Amino acid sequence: MHDIKKYSAKLKKKIRFGKDPRVLINAISDFESETDLITKKSLLASKIKIDCKRGCSHCCNLRVEVLPPEALLIANHVKSIPEDRRELLISKLRDHAVYAKDKTFFEYNKACAFLGMI
């Protein structure tokens, strides 16, 4: 927990002084990377085992939501994908948006549009 509080204070300071929206996007990316690192350390220390295996896509069927800066990062990545695959992905993303409309977390059960695309 100490690592999280320490990093949170550092992140708040970084965001407070940034006027450029890219500062927020970079801060979110840094936050996600740091959170992953803290989680990995915690899991190793606790000896909890995650049972992810090749071919498993259980988590990829859960509804997720993104913040606007995260959507920008994803959009920039999508732009870098070859055109034929990008068009397929965009079509899948549109289908997901229609499917997700008005569904709760528990009602949602559709594999992530990015699954198998990257």
Distance bins in CASP14 RR format, pairs under 12 A and 6 or more apart:
PFRMAT RR
TARGET T0000
AUTHOR 0000-0000-0000
RMODE 2
METHOD distances of the structure
MODEL  1
1 7 0 0 0 0 0 1 0 0 0 0 0
1 8 0 0 0 0 0 1 0 0 0 0 0
1 38 0 0 0 0 1 0 0 0 0 0 0
1 41 0 0 0 0 0 1 0 0 0 0 0
1 42 0 0 0 0 1 0 0 0 0 0 0
2 8 0 0 0 0 0 1 0 0 0 0 0
2 9 0 0 0 0 0 1 0 0 0 0 0
2 38 0 0 0 0 1 0 0 0 0 0 0
2 41 0 0 0 0 0 1 0 0 0 0 0
2 42 0 0 0 0 0 1 0 0 0 0 0
3 9 0 0 0 0 0 1 0 0 0 0 0
3 10 0 0 0 0 0 1 0 0 0 0 0
3 34 0 0 0 0 1 0 0 0 0 0 0
3 35 0 0 0 0 1 0 0 0 0 0 0
3 37 0 0 0 0 1 0 0 0 0 0 0
3 38 1 0 1 0 0 0 0 0 0 0 0
3 39 0 0 0 0 0 1 0 0 0 0 0
3 40 0 0 0 0 0 1 0 0 0 0 0
3 41 1 0 0 1 0 0 0 0 0 0 0
3 42 0 0 0 0 1 0 0 0 0 0 0
3 45 0 0 0 0 0 1 0 0 0 0 0
4 10 0 0 0 0 0 1 0 0 0 0 0
4 11 0 0 0 0 0 1 0 0 0 0 0
4 31 0 0 0 0 0 1 0 0 0 0 0
4 34 0 0 0 0 1 0 0 0 0 0 0
4 35 1 0 0 1 0 0 0 0 0 0 0
4 37 0 0 0 0 0 1 0 0 0 0 0
4 38 1 0 0 1 0 0 0 0 0 0 0
4 39 0 0 0 0 1 0 0 0 0 0 0
4 41 0 0 0 0 0 1 0 0 0 0 0
4 42 0 0 0 0 1 0 0 0 0 0 0
5 11 0 0 0 0 0 1 0 0 0 0 0
5 12 0 0 0 0 0 1 0 0 0 0 0
5 38 0 0 0 0 0 1 0 0 0 0 0
6 12 0 0 0 0 0 1 0 0 0 0 0
6 13 0 0 0 0 0 1 0 0 0 0 0
6 34 0 0 0 0 1 0 0 0 0 0 0
6 38 0 0 0 0 1 0 0 0 0 0 0
7 13 0 0 0 0 0 1 0 0 0 0 0
7 14 0 0 0 0 0 1 0 0 0 0 0
7 27 0 0 0 0 0 1 0 0 0 0 0
7 30 0 0 0 0 1 0 0 0 0 0 0
7 31 1 0 0 1 0 0 0 0 0 0 0
7 32 0 0 0 0 0 1 0 0 0 0 0
7 33 0 0 0 0 0 1 0 0 0 0 0
7 34 1 0 1 0 0 0 0 0 0 0 0
7 35 0 0 0 0 1 0 0 0 0 0 0
7 36 0 0 0 0 0 1 0 0 0 0 0
7 37 0 0 0 0 1 0 0 0 0 0 0
7 38 1 0 0 1 0 0 0 0 0 0 0
7 41 0 0 0 0 0 1 0 0 0 0 0
8 14 0 0 0 0 0 1 0 0 0 0 0
8 15 0 0 0 0 0 1 0 0 0 0 0
8 27 0 0 0 0 0 1 0 0 0 0 0
8 30 0 0 0 0 0 1 0 0 0 0 0
8 31 0 0 0 0 1 0 0 0 0 0 0
8 34 0 0 0 0 1 0 0 0 0 0 0
8 35 0 0 0 0 0 1 0 0 0 0 0
8 38 0 0 0 0 0 1 0 0 0 0 0
9 15 0 0 0 0 0 1 0 0 0 0 0
9 16 0 0 0 0 0 1 0 0 0 0 0
10 16 0 0 0 0 0 1 0 0 0 0 0
10 17 0 0 0 0 0 1 0 0 0 0 0
10 27 0 0 0 0 1 0 0 0 0 0 0
10 30 0 0 0 0 1 0 0 0 0 0 0
10 31 0 0 0 0 1 0 0 0 0 0 0
10 34 0 0 0 0 1 0 0 0 0 0 0
11 17 0 0 0 0 0 1 0 0 0 0 0
11 18 0 0 0 0 0 1 0 0 0 0 0
11 23 0 0 0 0 0 1 0 0 0 0 0
11 24 0 0 0 0 0 1 0 0 0 0 0
11 26 0 0 0 0 0 1 0 0 0 0 0
11 27 1 0 1 0 0 0 0 0 0 0 0
11 28 0 0 0 0 1 0 0 0 0 0 0
11 29 0 0 0 0 0 1 0 0 0 0 0
11 30 1 0 0 1 0 0 0 0 0 0 0
11 31 1 0 1 0 0 0 0 0 0 0 0
11 32 0 0 0 0 0 1 0 0 0 0 0
11 33 0 0 0 0 0 1 0 0 0 0 0
11 34 0 0 0 0 1 0 0 0 0 0 0
11 35 0 0 0 0 0 1 0 0 0 0 0
12 18 0 0 0 0 0 1 0 0 0 0 0
12 24 0 0 0 0 0 1 0 0 0 0 0
12 27 0 0 0 0 1 0 0 0 0 0 0
12 31 0 0 0 0 0 1 0 0 0 0 0
13 23 0 0 0 0 0 1 0 0 0 0 0
13 27 0 0 0 0 0 1 0 0 0 0 0
14 20 0 0 0 0 0 1 0 0 0 0 0
14 22 0 0 0 0 0 1 0 0 0 0 0
14 23 1 0 0 1 0 0 0 0 0 0 0
14 24 0 0 0 0 1 0 0 0 0 0 0
14 25 0 0 0 0 0 1 0 0 0 0 0
14 26 0 0 0 0 1 0 0 0 0 0 0
14 27 1 0 1 0 0 0 0 0 0 0 0
14 28 0 0 0 0 0 1 0 0 0 0 0
14 29 0 0 0 0 0 1 0 0 0 0 0
14 30 1 0 0 1 0 0 0 0 0 0 0
14 31 0 0 0 0 1 0 0 0 0 0 0
14 34 0 0 0 0 0 1 0 0 0 0 0
15 21 0 0 0 0 0 1 0 0 0 0 0
15 22 0 0 0 0 0 1 0 0 0 0 0
15 23 1 0 0 1 0 0 0 0 0 0 0
15 24 1 0 0 1 0 0 0 0 0 0 0
15 25 0 0 0 0 0 1 0 0 0 0 0
15 26 0 0 0 0 1 0 0 0 0 0 0
15 27 1 0 1 0 0 0 0 0 0 0 0
15 28 0 0 0 0 1 0 0 0 0 0 0
15 30 0 0 0 0 0 1 0 0 0 0 0
15 31 0 0 0 0 1 0 0 0 0 0 0
15 69 0 0 0 0 0 1 0 0 0 0 0
16 23 0 0 0 0 1 0 0 0 0 0 0
16 24 0 0 0 0 0 1 0 0 0 0 0
16 27 0 0 0 0 0 1 0 0 0 0 0
17 23 0 0 0 0 1 0 0 0 0 0 0
17 24 0 0 0 0 0 1 0 0 0 0 0
17 27 0 0 0 0 0 1 0 0 0 0 0
18 24 1 0 0 1 0 0 0 0 0 0 0
18 25 0 0 0 0 0 1 0 0 0 0 0
18 26 0 0 0 0 1 0 0 0 0 0 0
18 27 0 0 0 0 1 0 0 0 0 0 0
20 26 0 0 0 0 1 0 0 0 0 0 0
20 27 0 0 0 0 0 1 0 0 0 0 0
20 69 0 0 0 0 0 1 0 0 0 0 0
21 27 0 0 0 0 0 1 0 0 0 0 0
21 28 0 0 0 0 0 1 0 0 0 0 0
21 68 0 0 0 0 1 0 0 0 0 0 0
21 69 1 0 0 1 0 0 0 0 0 0 0
21 72 0 0 0 0 1 0 0 0 0 0 0
21 73 0 0 0 0 0 1 0 0 0 0 0
22 28 0 0 0 0 0 1 0 0 0 0 0
22 29 0 0 0 0 0 1 0 0 0 0 0
22 69 0 0 0 0 1 0 0 0 0 0 0
22 72 0 0 0 0 1 0 0 0 0 0 0
22 73 0 0 0 0 0 1 0 0 0 0 0
22 76 0 0 0 0 0 1 0 0 0 0 0
23 29 0 0 0 0 0 1 0 0 0 0 0
23 30 0 0 0 0 0 1 0 0 0 0 0
23 69 0 0 0 0 1 0 0 0 0 0 0
24 30 0 0 0 0 0 1 0 0 0 0 0
24 31 0 0 0 0 0 1 0 0 0 0 0
24 67 0 0 0 0 1 0 0 0 0 0 0
24 68 0 0 0 0 1 0 0 0 0 0 0
24 69 1 0 1 0 0 0 0 0 0 0 0
24 70 0 0 0 0 0 1 0 0 0 0 0
24 72 0 0 0 0 1 0 0 0 0 0 0
24 73 0 0 0 0 0 1 0 0 0 0 0
25 31 0 0 0 0 0 1 0 0 0 0 0
25 32 0 0 0 0 0 1 0 0 0 0 0
25 66 0 0 0 0 0 1 0 0 0 0 0
25 67 0 0 0 0 1 0 0 0 0 0 0
25 68 0 0 0 0 1 0 0 0 0 0 0
25 69 1 0 1 0 0 0 0 0 0 0 0
25 70 0 0 0 0 1 0 0 0 0 0 0
25 71 0 0 0 0 0 1 0 0 0 0 0
25 72 1 0 1 0 0 0 0 0 0 0 0
25 73 1 0 0 1 0 0 0 0 0 0 0
25 74 0 0 0 0 0 1 0 0 0 0 0
25 75 0 0 0 0 0 1 0 0 0 0 0
25 76 0 0 0 0 1 0 0 0 0 0 0
26 32 0 0 0 0 0 1 0 0 0 0 0
26 33 0 0 0 0 0 1 0 0 0 0 0
26 69 0 0 0 0 1 0 0 0 0 0 0
26 70 0 0 0 0 0 1 0 0 0 0 0
26 72 0 0 0 0 0 1 0 0 0 0 0
26 73 0 0 0 0 1 0 0 0 0 0 0
27 33 0 0 0 0 0 1 0 0 0 0 0
27 34 0 0 0 0 0 1 0 0 0 0 0
27 67 0 0 0 0 0 1 0 0 0 0 0
27 69 0 0 0 0 1 0 0 0 0 0 0
27 70 0 0 0 0 0 1 0 0 0 0 0
27 73 0 0 0 0 0 1 0 0 0 0 0
28 34 0 0 0 0 0 1 0 0 0 0 0
28 35 0 0 0 0 0 1 0 0 0 0 0
28 66 0 0 0 0 1 0 0 0 0 0 0
28 67 1 0 0 1 0 0 0 0 0 0 0
28 68 0 0 0 0 1 0 0 0 0 0 0
28 69 1 0 1 0 0 0 0 0 0 0 0
28 70 1 0 0 1 0 0 0 0 0 0 0
28 71 0 0 0 0 0 1 0 0 0 0 0
28 72 0 0 0 0 1 0 0 0 0 0 0
28 73 1 0 0 1 0 0 0 0 0 0 0
28 74 0 0 0 0 0 1 0 0 0 0 0
29 35 0 0 0 0 0 1 0 0 0 0 0
29 36 0 0 0 0 0 1 0 0 0 0 0
29 67 0 0 0 0 0 1 0 0 0 0 0
29 69 0 0 0 0 1 0 0 0 0 0 0
29 70 0 0 0 0 1 0 0 0 0 0 0
29 72 0 0 0 0 0 1 0 0 0 0 0
29 73 1 0 0 1 0 0 0 0 0 0 0
29 74 0 0 0 0 0 1 0 0 0 0 0
29 76 0 0 0 0 0 1 0 0 0 0 0
29 77 0 0 0 0 0 1 0 0 0 0 0
30 36 0 0 0 0 0 1 0 0 0 0 0
30 37 0 0 0 0 0 1 0 0 0 0 0
30 69 0 0 0 0 0 1 0 0 0 0 0
30 73 0 0 0 0 0 1 0 0 0 0 0
31 37 0 0 0 0 0 1 0 0 0 0 0
31 38 0 0 0 0 0 1 0 0 0 0 0
31 67 0 0 0 0 0 1 0 0 0 0 0
31 69 0 0 0 0 0 1 0 0 0 0 0
31 70 0 0 0 0 0 1 0 0 0 0 0
32 38 0 0 0 0 0 1 0 0 0 0 0
32 39 0 0 0 0 0 1 0 0 0 0 0
32 66 0 0 0 0 0 1 0 0 0 0 0
32 67 0 0 0 0 0 1 0 0 0 0 0
32 69 0 0 0 0 0 1 0 0 0 0 0
32 70 0 0 0 0 1 0 0 0 0 0 0
32 73 0 0 0 0 1 0 0 0 0 0 0
33 39 0 0 0 0 0 1 0 0 0 0 0
33 40 0 0 0 0 0 1 0 0 0 0 0
34 40 0 0 0 0 0 1 0 0 0 0 0
34 41 0 0 0 0 0 1 0 0 0 0 0
35 41 0 0 0 0 0 1 0 0 0 0 0
35 42 0 0 0 0 0 1 0 0 0 0 0
36 42 0 0 0 0 0 1 0 0 0 0 0
36 43 0 0 0 0 0 1 0 0 0 0 0
37 43 0 0 0 0 0 1 0 0 0 0 0
37 44 0 0 0 0 0 1 0 0 0 0 0
38 44 0 0 0 0 0 1 0 0 0 0 0
38 45 0 0 0 0 0 1 0 0 0 0 0
39 45 0 0 0 0 0 1 0 0 0 0 0
39 46 0 0 0 0 0 1 0 0 0 0 0
39 48 0 0 0 0 0 1 0 0 0 0 0
39 50 0 0 0 0 1 0 0 0 0 0 0
40 46 0 0 0 0 0 1 0 0 0 0 0
40 48 0 0 0 0 0 1 0 0 0 0 0
40 50 0 0 0 0 1 0 0 0 0 0 0
41 48 0 0 0 0 0 1 0 0 0 0 0
42 48 0 0 0 0 1 0 0 0 0 0 0
42 50 0 0 0 0 0 1 0 0 0 0 0
43 49 0 0 0 0 1 0 0 0 0 0 0
43 50 1 0 0 1 0 0 0 0 0 0 0
43 52 0 0 0 0 0 1 0 0 0 0 0
44 50 0 0 0 0 0 1 0 0 0 0 0
50 56 0 0 0 0 0 1 0 0 0 0 0
50 58 0 0 0 0 0 1 0 0 0 0 0
50 59 0 0 0 0 1 0 0 0 0 0 0
51 58 0 0 0 0 1 0 0 0 0 0 0
51 59 0 0 0 0 0 1 0 0 0 0 0
52 58 0 0 0 0 1 0 0 0 0 0 0
52 59 1 0 0 1 0 0 0 0 0 0 0
52 60 0 0 0 0 0 1 0 0 0 0 0
53 59 0 0 0 0 0 1 0 0 0 0 0
55 111 0 0 0 0 0 1 0 0 0 0 0
55 115 0 0 0 0 1 0 0 0 0 0 0
55 116 0 0 0 0 0 1 0 0 0 0 0
56 111 0 0 0 0 0 1 0 0 0 0 0
56 115 0 0 0 0 0 1 0 0 0 0 0
57 109 0 0 0 0 0 1 0 0 0 0 0
57 110 0 0 0 0 0 1 0 0 0 0 0
57 111 1 0 1 0 0 0 0 0 0 0 0
57 112 1 0 0 1 0 0 0 0 0 0 0
57 114 0 0 0 0 0 1 0 0 0 0 0
57 115 1 0 1 0 0 0 0 0 0 0 0
57 116 0 0 0 0 1 0 0 0 0 0 0
58 109 0 0 0 0 0 1 0 0 0 0 0
58 111 0 0 0 0 0 1 0 0 0 0 0
58 112 0 0 0 0 0 1 0 0 0 0 0
58 115 0 0 0 0 0 1 0 0 0 0 0
59 111 0 0 0 0 0 1 0 0 0 0 0
59 112 0 0 0 0 1 0 0 0 0 0 0
59 115 0 0 0 0 0 1 0 0 0 0 0
60 96 0 0 0 0 0 1 0 0 0 0 0
60 108 0 0 0 0 0 1 0 0 0 0 0
60 109 0 0 0 0 0 1 0 0 0 0 0
60 110 0 0 0 0 1 0 0 0 0 0 0
60 111 1 0 1 0 0 0 0 0 0 0 0
60 112 1 0 1 0 0 0 0 0 0 0 0
60 113 0 0 0 0 1 0 0 0 0 0 0
60 114 0 0 0 0 1 0 0 0 0 0 0
60 115 1 0 1 0 0 0 0 0 0 0 0
60 116 0 0 0 0 1 0 0 0 0 0 0
60 117 0 0 0 0 0 1 0 0 0 0 0
60 118 0 0 0 0 0 1 0 0 0 0 0
61 96 0 0 0 0 0 1 0 0 0 0 0
61 99 0 0 0 0 0 1 0 0 0 0 0
61 105 0 0 0 0 0 1 0 0 0 0 0
61 106 0 0 0 0 0 1 0 0 0 0 0
61 108 1 0 0 1 0 0 0 0 0 0 0
61 109 1 0 1 0 0 0 0 0 0 0 0
61 110 1 0 0 1 0 0 0 0 0 0 0
61 111 1 0 1 0 0 0 0 0 0 0 0
61 112 1 0 0 1 0 0 0 0 0 0 0
61 113 0 0 0 0 0 1 0 0 0 0 0
61 115 0 0 0 0 1 0 0 0 0 0 0
62 100 0 0 0 0 0 1 0 0 0 0 0
62 103 0 0 0 0 0 1 0 0 0 0 0
62 104 0 0 0 0 0 1 0 0 0 0 0
62 105 1 0 0 1 0 0 0 0 0 0 0
62 106 0 0 0 0 1 0 0 0 0 0 0
62 107 0 0 0 0 0 1 0 0 0 0 0
62 108 1 0 0 1 0 0 0 0 0 0 0
62 109 0 0 0 0 1 0 0 0 0 0 0
62 110 0 0 0 0 1 0 0 0 0 0 0
62 111 0 0 0 0 0 1 0 0 0 0 0
62 112 0 0 0 0 1 0 0 0 0 0 0
62 115 0 0 0 0 0 1 0 0 0 0 0
63 96 0 0 0 0 1 0 0 0 0 0 0
63 97 0 0 0 0 0 1 0 0 0 0 0
63 99 0 0 0 0 1 0 0 0 0 0 0
63 100 1 0 0 1 0 0 0 0 0 0 0
63 101 0 0 0 0 0 1 0 0 0 0 0
63 102 0 0 0 0 0 1 0 0 0 0 0
63 103 1 0 0 1 0 0 0 0 0 0 0
63 104 0 0 0 0 1 0 0 0 0 0 0
63 105 1 0 1 0 0 0 0 0 0 0 0
63 106 0 0 0 0 1 0 0 0 0 0 0
63 107 0 0 0 0 1 0 0 0 0 0 0
63 108 1 1 0 0 0 0 0 0 0 0 0
63 109 0 0 0 0 1 0 0 0 0 0 0
63 110 0 0 0 0 1 0 0 0 0 0 0
63 111 0 0 0 0 0 1 0 0 0 0 0
63 112 0 0 0 0 1 0 0 0 0 0 0
64 70 0 0 0 0 1 0 0 0 0 0 0
64 71 0 0 0 0 0 1 0 0 0 0 0
64 74 0 0 0 0 0 1 0 0 0 0 0
64 96 0 0 0 0 0 1 0 0 0 0 0
64 100 0 0 0 0 1 0 0 0 0 0 0
64 105 0 0 0 0 1 0 0 0 0 0 0
64 108 0 0 0 0 1 0 0 0 0 0 0
64 110 0 0 0 0 0 1 0 0 0 0 0
64 112 1 0 0 1 0 0 0 0 0 0 0
64 113 0 0 0 0 0 1 0 0 0 0 0
64 114 0 0 0 0 0 1 0 0 0 0 0
65 71 0 0 0 0 1 0 0 0 0 0 0
65 74 0 0 0 0 0 1 0 0 0 0 0
65 96 0 0 0 0 0 1 0 0 0 0 0
65 97 0 0 0 0 0 1 0 0 0 0 0
65 100 0 0 0 0 1 0 0 0 0 0 0
65 103 0 0 0 0 0 1 0 0 0 0 0
65 104 0 0 0 0 0 1 0 0 0 0 0
65 105 0 0 0 0 1 0 0 0 0 0 0
65 108 0 0 0 0 0 1 0 0 0 0 0
66 72 0 0 0 0 1 0 0 0 0 0 0
66 73 0 0 0 0 1 0 0 0 0 0 0
66 74 1 0 0 1 0 0 0 0 0 0 0
66 75 0 0 0 0 0 1 0 0 0 0 0
66 93 0 0 0 0 0 1 0 0 0 0 0
66 97 0 0 0 0 0 1 0 0 0 0 0
66 100 0 0 0 0 0 1 0 0 0 0 0
66 112 0 0 0 0 0 1 0 0 0 0 0
66 114 0 0 0 0 0 1 0 0 0 0 0
67 73 0 0 0 0 1 0 0 0 0 0 0
67 74 0 0 0 0 0 1 0 0 0 0 0
68 74 0 0 0 0 0 1 0 0 0 0 0
68 75 0 0 0 0 0 1 0 0 0 0 0
69 75 0 0 0 0 0 1 0 0 0 0 0
69 76 0 0 0 0 0 1 0 0 0 0 0
70 76 0 0 0 0 0 1 0 0 0 0 0
70 77 0 0 0 0 0 1 0 0 0 0 0
71 77 0 0 0 0 0 1 0 0 0 0 0
71 78 0 0 0 0 0 1 0 0 0 0 0
71 93 0 0 0 0 0 1 0 0 0 0 0
71 97 0 0 0 0 0 1 0 0 0 0 0
72 78 0 0 0 0 0 1 0 0 0 0 0
72 79 0 0 0 0 0 1 0 0 0 0 0
73 79 0 0 0 0 0 1 0 0 0 0 0
73 80 0 0 0 0 0 1 0 0 0 0 0
74 80 0 0 0 0 0 1 0 0 0 0 0
74 81 0 0 0 0 0 1 0 0 0 0 0
74 89 0 0 0 0 0 1 0 0 0 0 0
74 90 0 0 0 0 0 1 0 0 0 0 0
74 93 0 0 0 0 1 0 0 0 0 0 0
74 112 0 0 0 0 0 1 0 0 0 0 0
74 113 0 0 0 0 0 1 0 0 0 0 0
74 114 0 0 0 0 1 0 0 0 0 0 0
74 117 0 0 0 0 0 1 0 0 0 0 0
74 118 0 0 0 0 0 1 0 0 0 0 0
75 81 0 0 0 0 0 1 0 0 0 0 0
75 86 0 0 0 0 0 1 0 0 0 0 0
75 89 0 0 0 0 0 1 0 0 0 0 0
75 90 0 0 0 0 0 1 0 0 0 0 0
75 93 0 0 0 0 0 1 0 0 0 0 0
77 85 0 0 0 0 0 1 0 0 0 0 0
77 86 0 0 0 0 0 1 0 0 0 0 0
77 89 0 0 0 0 1 0 0 0 0 0 0
77 114 0 0 0 0 1 0 0 0 0 0 0
77 117 0 0 0 0 0 1 0 0 0 0 0
77 118 0 0 0 0 1 0 0 0 0 0 0
78 85 0 0 0 0 1 0 0 0 0 0 0
78 86 1 0 1 0 0 0 0 0 0 0 0
78 87 0 0 0 0 0 1 0 0 0 0 0
78 88 0 0 0 0 0 1 0 0 0 0 0
78 89 1 0 0 1 0 0 0 0 0 0 0
78 90 1 0 0 1 0 0 0 0 0 0 0
78 91 0 0 0 0 0 1 0 0 0 0 0
78 92 0 0 0 0 0 1 0 0 0 0 0
78 93 0 0 0 0 1 0 0 0 0 0 0
78 113 0 0 0 0 0 1 0 0 0 0 0
78 114 0 0 0 0 1 0 0 0 0 0 0
78 117 0 0 0 0 1 0 0 0 0 0 0
78 118 0 0 0 0 0 1 0 0 0 0 0
79 85 0 0 0 0 0 1 0 0 0 0 0
79 86 1 0 0 1 0 0 0 0 0 0 0
79 89 0 0 0 0 0 1 0 0 0 0 0
79 90 0 0 0 0 0 1 0 0 0 0 0
80 86 0 0 0 0 1 0 0 0 0 0 0
80 89 0 0 0 0 0 1 0 0 0 0 0
80 118 0 0 0 0 0 1 0 0 0 0 0
81 87 0 0 0 0 1 0 0 0 0 0 0
81 88 0 0 0 0 1 0 0 0 0 0 0
81 89 1 0 0 1 0 0 0 0 0 0 0
81 90 0 0 0 0 1 0 0 0 0 0 0
81 92 0 0 0 0 0 1 0 0 0 0 0
81 93 0 0 0 0 0 1 0 0 0 0 0
81 113 0 0 0 0 0 1 0 0 0 0 0
81 114 0 0 0 0 0 1 0 0 0 0 0
81 117 1 0 0 1 0 0 0 0 0 0 0
81 118 0 0 0 0 1 0 0 0 0 0 0
82 88 0 0 0 0 0 1 0 0 0 0 0
82 89 0 0 0 0 0 1 0 0 0 0 0
82 117 0 0 0 0 0 1 0 0 0 0 0
82 118 0 0 0 0 0 1 0 0 0 0 0
83 89 0 0 0 0 0 1 0 0 0 0 0
83 90 0 0 0 0 0 1 0 0 0 0 0
84 90 0 0 0 0 0 1 0 0 0 0 0
84 91 0 0 0 0 0 1 0 0 0 0 0
84 117 0 0 0 0 0 1 0 0 0 0 0
85 91 0 0 0 0 0 1 0 0 0 0 0
85 92 0 0 0 0 0 1 0 0 0 0 0
85 113 0 0 0 0 0 1 0 0 0 0 0
85 114 0 0 0 0 0 1 0 0 0 0 0
85 116 0 0 0 0 0 1 0 0 0 0 0
85 117 1 0 0 1 0 0 0 0 0 0 0
85 118 0 0 0 0 1 0 0 0 0 0 0
86 92 0 0 0 0 0 1 0 0 0 0 0
86 93 0 0 0 0 0 1 0 0 0 0 0
86 113 0 0 0 0 0 1 0 0 0 0 0
86 114 0 0 0 0 0 1 0 0 0 0 0
86 117 0 0 0 0 1 0 0 0 0 0 0
86 118 0 0 0 0 0 1 0 0 0 0 0
87 93 0 0 0 0 0 1 0 0 0 0 0
87 94 0 0 0 0 0 1 0 0 0 0 0
87 117 0 0 0 0 0 1 0 0 0 0 0
88 94 0 0 0 0 0 1 0 0 0 0 0
88 95 0 0 0 0 0 1 0 0 0 0 0
88 113 0 0 0 0 1 0 0 0 0 0 0
88 114 0 0 0 0 0 1 0 0 0 0 0
88 116 0 0 0 0 0 1 0 0 0 0 0
88 117 1 0 0 1 0 0 0 0 0 0 0
89 95 0 0 0 0 0 1 0 0 0 0 0
89 96 0 0 0 0 0 1 0 0 0 0 0
89 112 0 0 0 0 0 1 0 0 0 0 0
89 113 1 0 0 1 0 0 0 0 0 0 0
89 114 1 0 0 1 0 0 0 0 0 0 0
89 115 0 0 0 0 0 1 0 0 0 0 0
89 116 0 0 0 0 1 0 0 0 0 0 0
89 117 1 0 1 0 0 0 0 0 0 0 0
89 118 0 0 0 0 1 0 0 0 0 0 0
90 96 0 0 0 0 0 1 0 0 0 0 0
90 97 0 0 0 0 0 1 0 0 0 0 0
90 113 0 0 0 0 1 0 0 0 0 0 0
90 114 0 0 0 0 0 1 0 0 0 0 0
90 117 0 0 0 0 0 1 0 0 0 0 0
91 97 0 0 0 0 0 1 0 0 0 0 0
91 98 0 0 0 0 0 1 0 0 0 0 0
91 113 0 0 0 0 1 0 0 0 0 0 0
91 117 0 0 0 0 0 1 0 0 0 0 0
92 98 0 0 0 0 0 1 0 0 0 0 0
92 99 0 0 0 0 0 1 0 0 0 0 0
92 110 0 0 0 0 1 0 0 0 0 0 0
92 111 0 0 0 0 1 0 0 0 0 0 0
92 112 0 0 0 0 1 0 0 0 0 0 0
92 113 1 1 0 0 0 0 0 0 0 0 0
92 114 0 0 0 0 1 0 0 0 0 0 0
92 115 0 0 0 0 1 0 0 0 0 0 0
92 116 0 0 0 0 0 1 0 0 0 0 0
92 117 1 0 0 1 0 0 0 0 0 0 0
93 99 0 0 0 0 0 1 0 0 0 0 0
93 100 0 0 0 0 0 1 0 0 0 0 0
93 110 0 0 0 0 0 1 0 0 0 0 0
93 112 0 0 0 0 1 0 0 0 0 0 0
93 113 1 0 1 0 0 0 0 0 0 0 0
93 114 0 0 0 0 1 0 0 0 0 0 0
93 117 0 0 0 0 0 1 0 0 0 0 0
94 100 0 0 0 0 0 1 0 0 0 0 0
94 101 0 0 0 0 0 1 0 0 0 0 0
94 113 0 0 0 0 1 0 0 0 0 0 0
95 101 0 0 0 0 0 1 0 0 0 0 0
95 110 0 0 0 0 1 0 0 0 0 0 0
95 111 0 0 0 0 0 1 0 0 0 0 0
95 112 0 0 0 0 0 1 0 0 0 0 0
95 113 1 0 0 1 0 0 0 0 0 0 0
96 103 0 0 0 0 0 1 0 0 0 0 0
96 108 0 0 0 0 1 0 0 0 0 0 0
96 109 0 0 0 0 0 1 0 0 0 0 0
96 110 1 0 0 1 0 0 0 0 0 0 0
96 111 0 0 0 0 1 0 0 0 0 0 0
96 112 0 0 0 0 1 0 0 0 0 0 0
96 113 1 0 1 0 0 0 0 0 0 0 0
96 114 0 0 0 0 1 0 0 0 0 0 0
96 115 0 0 0 0 0 1 0 0 0 0 0
97 103 0 0 0 0 0 1 0 0 0 0 0
97 108 0 0 0 0 0 1 0 0 0 0 0
97 110 0 0 0 0 0 1 0 0 0 0 0
97 113 0 0 0 0 1 0 0 0 0 0 0
98 110 0 0 0 0 0 1 0 0 0 0 0
98 113 0 0 0 0 0 1 0 0 0 0 0
99 107 0 0 0 0 0 1 0 0 0 0 0
99 108 1 0 0 1 0 0 0 0 0 0 0
99 109 0 0 0 0 1 0 0 0 0 0 0
99 110 1 0 1 0 0 0 0 0 0 0 0
99 111 0 0 0 0 0 1 0 0 0 0 0
99 112 0 0 0 0 0 1 0 0 0 0 0
99 113 0 0 0 0 0 1 0 0 0 0 0
100 107 0 0 0 0 1 0 0 0 0 0 0
100 108 1 0 0 1 0 0 0 0 0 0 0
100 109 0 0 0 0 0 1 0 0 0 0 0
100 110 1 0 0 1 0 0 0 0 0 0 0
100 112 0 0 0 0 0 1 0 0 0 0 0
100 113 0 0 0 0 0 1 0 0 0 0 0
101 107 0 0 0 0 0 1 0 0 0 0 0
101 108 0 0 0 0 0 1 0 0 0 0 0
101 110 0 0 0 0 0 1 0 0 0 0 0
102 108 0 0 0 0 0 1 0 0 0 0 0
103 109 0 0 0 0 1 0 0 0 0 0 0
103 110 0 0 0 0 1 0 0 0 0 0 0
111 117 0 0 0 0 0 1 0 0 0 0 0
112 118 0 0 0 0 0 1 0 0 0 0 0
END
